[in-house]
Amino acid sequence: MVARRRKRGSRDPEQGIPSPPGYSVIPIKFSEKQQASHYLYVREHRVREGTKSSWPQKRTLFVLNVPPYCTEECLSRLFSPCGPVQSVQLQEKPDLTDSAEEPKSKFFHPTPVPGFQVAYVVFQKPGGVSAALVLKGPLLASTESHPVKSGIHKWISSYAASVPDPEALRAEVDTFMEAYDKRIAEEEAKAKEEEGVPDEEGWVKVTRRGRRPVLPRTEAASLRVLDRERRKRARKELLNFYAWQHRESKMEHLAQLRKKFEEDKQRIELMRAQRKFRPY
């Protein structure tokens, strides 16, 4: 009886390094002093037929297992011998939608992901991807000409980069607000054009715009609406129609008379104490 063999990842023919199926292995070291190598797993980025992708086809290299000390500039320099690099983008996990995200702001970007990441390296020519798949290592991330900061130097550099330039920040905010106002104006114009216009089947699309303006959602407006509804219900309510209503109204009237009588007594006593009581 022959035991079934478990399906394992393919191995690099030269070094016997295990790798996921369909990926090539590239050794990388932090510096020459480091003895052990780290491994990058690379393959050409592909999408299914008929699926749109913002990543250029046949020019995008997908990289797995990118160490934390590898920045976008570092990866661009490491893959530059394969051909001119157009752009490099690091992400926490692969893009499942097969589309590139919107460019992130350097002022409002989220906190960098600590740990290993994935990368999309876009070359200017398709030959860069083919050359990267057969690239031999080990590659050096930190060299004398291009040192990678670590330790206290990296913390100081990160803190200095976290302080934004006011003028550059203002320019980016103004640019964003202009694009936002333009998009809102286009949406309002489109909604105004579609208001009251039936479609092919005769249905009319209901939009936020209407003949009557919408009340603002504030606390004061809500209180006014509640007060108006309360007064409307009070006008519709039948007074002294039932016997219990008649009894309650009499009791309330007597209670008000007693309360007024007590208030008058207190006022007279106060005036007597001040010798200002003049009954005649």
Secondary structure, DSSP 8 states (H G I E B T S, - for coil): ---------EE-TTT--EE-TT-EEEEEESSTT--S-EEEEEEE----TT---SS-TTSEEEEEEE-TT--HHHHHHHHGGGS-EEEEEEESS--TTSS------SSS------S-EEEEEEESSTHHHHHHHT--S-EESS-SSS----THHHHHHHHHHHS--HHHHHHHHHHHHHHHHHHHHHHHHHHHHHTT-B-TTS-B---S--SS------HHHHHHHHHHHHHHHHHHS-TT-SHHHHHHHHHHHHHHHHHHHHHHHHHHHHHHHTT-----
